[in-house]
């Protein structure tokens, strides 16, 4: 991933299916520049990695070795491999659907564990079975995941508990956790949006990889 900035036109294209409030939430992790939008800490990370890789290349050129040519080739290949690994360490490649081929883009989960993936699928099955509701597009499902992550304050255990709370009480939507023994209708208020660093990174990669 070399492009660390997207233009206004690209941002409008990638967010055309989102509501105004969802776009505003997304812009909380974006920094506007004369060229467009970027994630500042990702741009800094990429620059540091590139500088480190360049420093490694210069160091290799200045070193002398008594190894035979075969050993040199192996060492060079290994160093190049390690540089590539370092460069993508903080900028993981997220597989996406081939939108040009008519396939749906991949939905990014805010937590990477198999447990959360299972619980999220159970939640979708519950909505379909109990309320005949589905997420009709990857964008709407992504927005629901962002809302869940916000309500859970970036904590997976809270997110799973919120899913269980809604399923257990027969609710259609997701709401903040209610204290034990406090029965009643789903709360109407919303907490301040808070995204985990990993989730922000994935959203940034999705925007930049378009």
N, C-alpha and C positions, 0 to 999 in steps of 0.2 A: 504494500500500500504506500504509494508515493504521494498521492494528493491529500494534503492535510487541510484543505479549505474547499468549501463548496460555494457556488455563486448563489445569488438571490433567486435566480431562475431555477436552479437545481433544488433549492430548499422548497420553493413553491410547488415543484413537481412532486417531490417526495412526500409532502404533507398535504396534498390536495384532498385526501380522503379524511383528514382529521378535522375536528371542530376547532373553533377559535380558542377555546380554553385549553385544549390539548396542545395546540401549537405554542401557546404562551408558556405552558409547562415545559415543553421541549426546549424553548429558547432560553430557559433558565440555565441550561448547561452549555449554551452556545455563546461565543463571543463574536460580535460583529466587527469586521475589519473592512478596509477599503475594497478588498477583493471579494468579500462575502462573509461567510461564517466559518468558525472553527472552534474546536475544543482546545482551550489554551494549554492545559496541562499535557494533552496528547501531543500537540505541536512541539512543546518543549522536550518531551520525552523522545520523540523521533529525532529531533535535532541533536540531542545528547548521544543517542545511539549511533547516528551517522558520524558524529565527530569521533566517537570511540572507535568505530570500525576503520575510519581513515587513519587514526593514530596507529592501530594495529598493522595496517598495510605498510605504513612508513617504517615501523619498527622491524618488520620482516625484511624489508629491502636493505636495511642497514646492518643486519646480522650476517655473520659469516658462519659457515658450517662445513664440517668434514665428512658429512654423511654422503652416501652415493646418491645418484640422481633418483633412484627409485624411492629411497627414503624421503628425499626432498619433495617428491610428488605427493607422497602419502601425507606428509606434514602440511603441505600447502592445501591439499584437499580438505584435511581435517580443520585447519584454521578457517578456511572459507566457510565450511559447514557451521562452525561455531559462531562465526560472525552473523550468518543468516539466522541462526537460532536466537542470538541475542537481539537482532533487529526486530524479530516478530514476537519476542517475549511479551512486550507490553502492548503490542498492536496485533492481537490474534486475528487470524482470518476467519470471518464468519461466513459459512456457506449460506448462499441465498438462492431462492428459486430463480429460474431463468425466465424473467418476466417477458423477454422478447419472444420466447417460445410459448407464451401463454400459461406458464406455470405460476403458481402462487408463491410469493416471497415467504421465506421462513419466519415464523414468529419467534422472537427471542425471549427466553424465560429469564426473570431477574435472579433466579438461583439455579445453580448448575447441578444440584443433586438429583439422583433418580427418584428420591422420595418426593420432592416437590413436583417433579414432572408427573408422577403417578397421582398425587393429590389434585393437581390442576385438571388432569383428565377426568378424575372422578367428579370434580365440580362441573365440568362441561356436560358430562353424562347426566348429572342430577338436573341441571337447568333444562336439558332437552326432555327428559322423562317427566319431570314434575311440572314444568311451566311452559313446555313447548317453545323454548327460547334457545337460539343459537347465536354464535358470533358469525355474522354474515360475511365478514372480510378479515384478512389478517390485521388490517389497521384497527378495527374495532376490538379485536382480541388483544392486540398490543396495548391499546389504551386501557383496557380492563386490567391487564397485568401491571401497568404503570400505577394505576389507582390502588391496586392491592399492595404493591410495594410501598407506596406512600402511607397507606393506612397502617402497615406493619412496621413503619419506621426502619425499613431496610433489613428487618430480622426475619429469617426464614421460619423460625418457630412461631412467630406471631402471624405470619402470612397463612400458615397451615391452620392455625387455630381460628383465624377469621373465616377460612373456607368451611371448617367444621361447624362454626357457629351458625353461619347462614344455612348450611344444609340441615343442621339439627333443628333449627327453628322454622324451616320452610320458607326462608326469605328468597326473593328473586335476585337481590343485589348483595354487594359486599359492604360491610360497615365496620367501624372501629369495634374493638373488643369491649364487651360490656362486663362490668365487675360481676363476680359470682353472686347469684341470688338477686340480681337486679333485673326483673322481668319487665317486659313492655315492648313497645314498638321499636323498630330499627331507628337508631339515632339519625338525625337529619344533618348535623354539622359535619364539616370536613376538616381534617387536620392539615397543617402546612405540608406541602409536598417535600419529600425527602427521598432521594434516590441513592442506592448503594453505588459505590465507585465502579463495581463490576458492571452493573446495569447501564450506567452512564457511558462506560467505555463501549459496550456493545451497540448502544444506540448511535454513538458517534461513528463507529465503524460502519454501521448500516448506511448512514448518510454519506460518508466519504467514499464508500465502495460503489456508489451508484454511477 
